[in-house]
Amino acid sequence: MKVAVVGVGGVGGYLAYKLIKCGVDVDILATKKTNEVIKKEGLKVIDVDKEEVVFPKVGLRGVYDVIFVTTKSYHLDEVLKEIKGHYNKNTRIVPILNGVEHFEKFKNLDAKIVKACIYILSNKIKINIIHKKTPLFYLCVEDDEVLRKIFEGCDLKVKFSKEIKRDIWKKYLFIATFATLQSYYQKPTGWIMEKKRDEVERFLDEVLRIAKEEGVDLEGEKAKVIKQALNIPYESKMSMQIDFEKNSKTEVDNITGYLAKRSKLIEKYYKRFIE
């Protein structure tokens, strides 16, 4: 089977690396500069304390069985142009992005859209170097026979979900809360939990309310999110905070903006970001 990974950041770079190691035929597509560096030097992955370099094929060619889209949400219009001509009605297009609203961008494509979300602490530290900081990797993907074949025999934790909407909202509950509060205060997870615990709980309650309005009951998930936040490294940062610190473009519209339309509490944070 032919697989493409579009976007070679913390998620896409690591996913491409692991699929290549599992013997999957993988092409990657990133920015022109990133493509050139990877062609010459390879893609280096630091997996906790293990380092390895792989040389994926660069550029899209032909029609794919599966296309994983792992870019930032603000690149999606460009990505949709890039992948045009590389899929057909049997192709599985798998967007793995933060948030819930981005799936609307894919709804008119003549391909099968397979929804997914991922739990991973991984960042691009140089143009062709990915650092996965902890053993955490958990891909939750809508149950699909083609995706099952792709990951068959691969040493990755993958859940083939029958309730993918709920699973995506569970991830969104965590990422929206901590990406927003970390970016607002410019502080890592540990500080947020230590100094702003009440605020975390109010924010979680708002996301839970909005999820319920969308038909997703996340009863019991609040306690799990708090436990998860207490157990990850103190200095952990969401990619949105890292982007703010670099004065780079951020996913604030996709992550916080969607909720701000539905909540006065969350609108307060969003207005600060866009001022």
Secondary structure, 3 states (H helix, E strand, C coil): CEEEEECCCHHHHHHHHHHHHCCCEEEEECCHHHHHHHHHHCEEEEECCEEEEECCEECCCCCCCEEEECCCHHHHHHHHHHHCCCCCCCCEEEECCCCCHHHHHHCCCCCEECCEEEEEEEEEEECCEEEEEEEEEEEEEECCHHHHHHHCCCCCCEEEECCHHHHHHHHHHHHHHHHHHHHHHCCCHHHHHHHCHHHHHHHHHHHHHHHHHCCCCCCCHHHHHHHHHHHCCCCCCCHHHHHHHCCCCCCHHHHHHHHHCCCHHHHHHHHHHHC
